Amino acid sequence: MSEPIYIGGFSGGIDSQAAARFMLNRCGAARVVLVNSDAGGNKHPLTIEHIGWYSAHVHPVARVQAIVRDMWVNPDTAAERGFDPNEPLTFVRMAEMRRIFPSRKRQFCTDKLKLQPIRRWILANYPDGNYARFSGVRRDESLARADRQWLEWDDFYDCELYNPVYDWSKQMCFDYVKQHKEQINPLYSLGFTRVGCAPCVNSNKDDILNWATRFPEMIDKVRVWERHVGRTFFAPCVPGMAINWVDDVVAWAKTDRGGRQNNLFRILPPPVCESRYGLCE
């Protein structure tokens, strides 16, 4: 069998971009395939523009859209339950069908909006199975990823999985991409740490405040989604509140540690660039 194709997800974030650059250098452009799932329409326009730039100037990125059949492993389940299997699966539609938004403990958004659609795309385009996968997973992202290795077996995709930046820091990813003179997602220069979704259900206090300050339309979007689904977008995070709607979370994001008093420095207009990764020179 010939050398496999190496397929990686390209989210528009720095980890996947660094992993893509590593594999392009190691394997050559002819053997690397990049795929992006639109996260159910929950990406910021700047991220979408960055993916478009990368696809036009560095390496093509195939676009995949989640559909309702991706909610189940069996592709026939959607129709059996009375759903249109080919209906676009948006972030809010997914939450509506599950009757809850995803969270750190129930992060089904990754499975339904990214993994399932990309697997469907791979099976349709590479039916011979002569492929391996690679990812931008890093050990220091979380305890769940602390044991990741350079080469593993991917049970979900039934193929080898390479993790080229598994033992890198996030700063190393930025430095590597900058060394190759590639554009970096501009959201990082605005102080964001997560850029895959806008916002991510796991956004920290700083990112939530940043979305509210720089792009309040992202908070407006979440407010509409909460009303539609009847559930909160963010899991309980505001001290003293068992249930916190998005406006409660934004108010908490303006406070000092402990959430009891507003911090003047947190509510002042943000600087033009406030990257923590050396992107503002």
C-alpha positions in Angstrom: 0.0 0.0 0.0 1.2 3.5 -0.8 2.0 6.1 1.8 -1.2 7.3 3.4 -2.8 10.7 3.1 -2.5 12.7 6.4 -5.8 14.4 7.3 -6.1 17.1 10.0 -8.8 19.4 11.3 -8.1 23.1 10.8 -10.1 25.2 13.2 -8.4 28.6 12.6 -6.7 28.3 16.0 -3.0 28.4 16.5 -2.6 24.7 17.6 -4.1 23.3 14.4 -2.2 25.8 12.3 1.1 24.8 13.9 0.3 21.1 13.5 -0.6 21.7 9.8 2.7 23.5 9.2 4.6 20.7 10.9 2.9 18.1 8.7 3.3 20.1 5.5 7.1 20.4 6.2 7.4 16.7 7.1 5.1 15.1 4.5 4.8 17.6 1.7 1.7 19.4 0.5 0.6 16.5 -1.8 0.1 14.2 1.2 -1.6 16.6 3.6 -5.4 17.3 3.6 -6.9 20.0 5.8 -10.6 20.0 6.8 -12.7 22.6 8.6 -16.1 22.1 10.2 -17.9 25.4 10.7 -18.9 24.5 14.3 -22.5 24.9 13.6 -22.1 28.6 12.5 -20.6 29.6 15.9 -17.4 31.0 14.5 -16.4 34.6 14.5 -16.2 36.3 11.1 -12.5 37.0 11.7 -11.8 33.3 12.2 -13.8 32.5 9.0 -11.7 35.1 7.1 -8.5 33.7 8.5 -9.4 30.2 7.4 -10.2 31.6 3.9 -6.8 33.4 3.8 -5.0 30.2 4.8 -6.8 28.2 2.2 -5.9 30.7 -0.5 -2.3 31.4 0.4 -0.9 28.5 2.3 -2.8 25.2 1.8 -6.4 24.4 0.7 -8.9 23.8 3.5 -11.9 21.7 2.6 -15.1 23.0 4.3 -17.6 20.6 5.9 -21.0 21.5 7.4 -22.6 19.5 10.1 -26.1 18.1 9.2 -28.8 16.6 11.5 -27.8 13.0 10.7 -24.5 13.7 12.5 -26.3 13.8 15.8 -26.3 9.9 15.8 -23.7 7.3 14.9 -26.2 5.4 12.8 -26.9 7.6 9.7 -30.5 6.2 9.5 -31.5 7.3 13.0 -32.4 10.9 12.0 -35.0 9.8 9.4 -36.3 7.1 11.7 -37.0 9.8 14.3 -38.8 12.1 11.9 -35.9 14.5 11.2 -34.6 15.7 7.9 -31.2 14.0 7.9 -29.7 16.6 5.6 -30.9 19.7 7.5 -28.0 21.9 8.4 -27.0 21.3 12.1 -26.4 24.7 13.6 -25.1 25.2 17.2 -28.5 26.3 18.4 -30.3 23.5 16.5 -28.1 21.0 18.2 -28.8 22.5 21.6 -32.5 22.5 20.8 -32.4 18.8 19.9 -30.5 17.9 23.0 -32.5 20.3 25.1 -29.4 21.6 26.7 -26.2 23.5 25.7 -22.9 21.6 25.8 -20.5 22.1 28.8 -17.1 21.1 29.9 -18.6 17.9 31.4 -20.9 17.3 28.4 -18.9 18.6 25.5 -21.0 17.0 22.8 -20.5 19.9 20.5 -17.1 18.6 19.5 -18.5 15.3 18.5 -21.7 16.5 16.7 -20.3 19.6 15.0 -16.7 18.5 14.2 -15.8 14.9 14.6 -18.9 13.3 13.0 -19.1 15.7 10.0 -15.4 15.3 9.3 -15.6 11.5 9.6 -18.5 11.5 7.2 -16.5 13.6 4.8 -13.4 11.4 5.1 -15.4 8.2 4.4 -17.0 9.8 1.3 -13.7 11.1 -0.1 -11.2 8.3 1.0 -13.2 5.1 0.9 -10.1 3.0 0.5 -9.1 3.8 4.1 -5.5 4.7 3.1 -5.2 7.6 5.5 -4.0 8.7 8.9 -5.1 11.6 11.0 -3.2 14.3 12.8 -4.3 16.9 15.4 -3.2 20.0 17.2 -3.8 18.5 20.7 -1.2 19.6 23.3 -0.5 17.9 26.6 -0.7 21.1 28.7 -4.2 22.0 27.5 -5.9 19.8 30.2 -5.4 16.8 32.5 -7.4 14.8 30.0 -4.7 15.3 27.4 -1.7 15.0 29.7 -0.8 11.5 28.5 -1.1 12.2 24.7 1.7 10.8 22.6 3.3 11.5 19.2 1.6 8.5 17.7 -1.7 6.8 18.9 -4.5 4.8 17.5 -7.7 6.8 16.8 -10.7 4.5 17.6 -13.2 7.0 16.4 -11.7 7.3 12.9 -10.2 3.8 12.9 -6.7 5.0 11.9 -3.3 6.1 13.2 -3.3 9.5 14.8 -0.3 11.8 14.9 0.0 14.6 17.4 2.9 16.7 16.2 2.7 19.5 18.8 1.7 17.2 21.7 4.6 18.3 23.9 4.7 22.0 22.8 3.5 25.0 24.7 1.0 27.4 23.1 3.8 30.0 22.9 5.9 27.5 20.9 3.0 27.1 18.4 2.9 30.9 17.9 6.6 31.1 17.5 6.7 28.3 15.0 3.9 29.7 12.8 5.5 33.2 12.9 8.8 31.7 11.9 7.2 30.5 8.7 5.7 33.9 8.1 2.1 32.8 8.2 -0.8 35.0 9.2 -2.2 34.3 12.6 -5.9 34.6 13.5 -6.3 38.3 14.5 -8.5 37.4 17.5 -5.3 36.4 19.3 -4.0 40.0 19.0 -7.2 41.2 20.6 -6.5 39.1 23.8 -8.6 36.0 23.1 -7.3 32.6 24.2 -10.0 30.5 22.5 -10.9 31.3 18.9 -12.6 28.2 17.6 -16.1 29.2 18.7 -17.4 32.7 19.4 -17.9 32.2 22.3 -16.9 28.8 23.4 -19.0 27.2 26.2 -15.7 26.8 28.1 -14.6 30.4 27.8 -12.8 31.8 30.8 -13.7 35.0 32.6 -11.3 37.1 30.5 -12.6 35.8 27.2 -16.2 36.4 28.2 -15.5 40.0 29.1 -13.5 40.4 25.8 -16.4 39.1 23.7 -18.8 41.5 25.6 -16.5 44.5 25.2 -15.1 44.0 21.6 -17.9 42.1 20.0 -21.2 42.5 21.9 -23.1 41.0 19.0 -21.7 37.6 20.0 -23.3 38.0 23.4 -26.5 39.2 21.8 -26.5 36.0 19.7 -26.1 33.8 22.8 -29.0 35.7 24.6 -31.3 34.9 21.6 -30.2 31.3 21.7 -30.9 31.0 25.4 -34.4 32.3 25.0 -35.0 29.9 22.1 -33.7 26.8 23.9 -34.9 27.8 27.3 -31.5 26.8 28.9 -28.4 28.7 29.9 -25.4 28.7 27.4 -22.8 28.7 30.2 -22.7 26.1 32.9 -23.0 27.6 36.5 -19.9 29.8 37.0 -21.2 32.9 38.8 -20.6 32.6 42.6 -23.8 32.3 44.5 -26.0 31.5 41.5 -27.2 28.0 40.6 -28.3 29.2 37.2 -26.6 32.0 35.3 -27.9 33.5 32.1 -25.5 35.1 29.7 -26.1 38.6 31.1 -25.3 37.3 34.6 -22.1 35.8 33.3 -21.0 39.1 31.6 -21.7 41.1 34.8 -19.6 38.6 36.7 -16.8 38.8 34.2 -16.4 42.5 35.1 -15.7 41.8 38.7 -12.5 41.0 40.7 -11.7 37.5 41.8 -14.6 36.2 43.9 -17.1 38.1 41.8 -18.2 40.6 44.4 -16.9 44.0 43.2 -16.5 45.6 39.8 -12.9 46.1 38.7 -12.4 49.5 37.0 -9.5 48.2 35.0 -11.6 45.3 33.7 -14.4 47.6 32.3 -12.2 50.3 30.7 -12.0 50.2 26.9 -9.5 47.5 25.9 -6.2 48.5 24.0 -5.9 48.0 20.3 -3.7 45.0 20.8 -3.4 43.0 24.0 -1.9 39.7 23.0 -0.1 37.7 25.6 1.8 35.8 23.0 4.1 38.5 21.6 1.9 39.4 18.6 1.8 43.1 19.2 5.3 44.2 18.1 
